[in-house]
Amino acid sequence: PSKERLRSGRGYPISAKISNDTDSVIKRCEISILQRVYFHAKHTFHFEKTDEHFAKMKRPGFGVRTQEIWNSVPFYVPALPPTGLAHCKNIDIKHWLKH
């Protein structure tokens, strides 16, 4: 879902061609949504943050000098907390796709 906003409770088809051009076996492939929560302190730019894997999909690995093809493999997005709350300046929540 490049450049598309992720929507809760929706499945996204993930298509990928992954090449292993090495002499090592790939043990697993995974894609995940990371969530970062920023806690801002009043009158300062200091913040604390927490990161977590919000959703993850794992696929089996594959052999030396081979390819793995994902053809519209469904990746479901769980309910995400809202971001950019209109009247809340203390908490900011960001999500991104990691592969």
C-alpha positions in Angstrom: 0.0 0.0 0.0 2.5 2.6 -1.1 1.5 6.2 -0.2 -1.9 5.1 0.8 -3.2 5.7 4.3 -3.6 2.5 6.2 -7.2 1.9 7.3 -8.1 -0.2 10.3 -9.7 -3.6 9.8 -8.8 -3.8 6.1 -6.7 -6.4 4.3 -4.1 -5.1 1.9 -2.7 -7.3 -0.9 1.1 -7.4 -0.6 2.9 -8.3 -3.8 6.7 -8.6 -3.8 9.5 -10.4 -5.5 12.4 -11.1 -3.1 15.7 -12.3 -4.6 18.3 -14.1 -2.5 21.5 -13.6 -4.5 23.7 -14.8 -1.7 25.1 -18.2 -0.6 23.1 -18.1 2.7 19.6 -19.4 3.4 17.0 -16.8 4.3 15.3 -18.1 7.5 12.1 -16.0 7.2 10.5 -13.0 5.6 8.3 -10.5 7.4 6.5 -7.3 7.0 5.2 -5.2 9.9 3.5 -2.0 10.9 5.4 -0.1 13.5 3.8 2.3 15.9 5.6 5.2 17.5 4.0 7.2 20.3 5.5 10.5 21.2 4.7 12.1 24.6 5.5 15.8 24.5 6.1 17.9 27.7 4.6 21.3 28.0 6.8 24.3 26.9 9.7 22.0 25.9 10.6 20.0 22.9 11.7 17.1 25.1 9.7 13.9 24.4 9.6 10.3 25.3 8.7 7.7 22.7 7.7 4.1 22.6 8.0 1.9 19.6 6.2 -1.4 19.0 5.3 -3.8 16.2 1.6 -3.2 15.8 0.9 -5.9 13.3 3.3 -8.5 11.7 3.1 -11.1 9.0 5.7 -13.7 8.7 6.4 -16.0 5.8 8.8 -18.9 5.6 12.3 -18.4 4.3 13.8 -19.8 1.1 17.0 -21.2 -0.3 20.3 -20.0 -1.7 20.2 -18.0 -5.0 16.4 -18.4 -5.3 13.4 -16.1 -5.3 10.3 -15.8 -3.2 7.2 -14.3 -4.9 4.3 -12.8 -2.9 1.3 -12.5 -5.1 -1.4 -10.5 -3.4 -0.8 -12.1 0.0 -3.4 -10.5 2.4 -2.0 -8.4 5.2 -4.6 -7.3 7.7 -4.4 -4.1 9.6 -5.8 -4.2 13.2 -7.7 -1.2 14.7 -5.2 1.7 14.9 -5.4 4.5 17.4 -6.2 7.9 15.9 -3.4 10.3 15.0 -3.4 14.0 14.8 -6.1 14.6 17.5 -7.5 18.1 17.1 -7.3 19.2 20.8 -4.4 17.0 22.0 -0.9 18.4 21.7 0.7 16.1 24.3 0.5 12.8 22.3 1.4 12.1 18.7 1.1 8.7 17.2 2.8 7.6 13.9 2.5 4.3 12.0 4.7 3.1 9.1 5.3 -0.1 7.2 8.6 -1.9 7.7 9.8 -4.6 5.3 
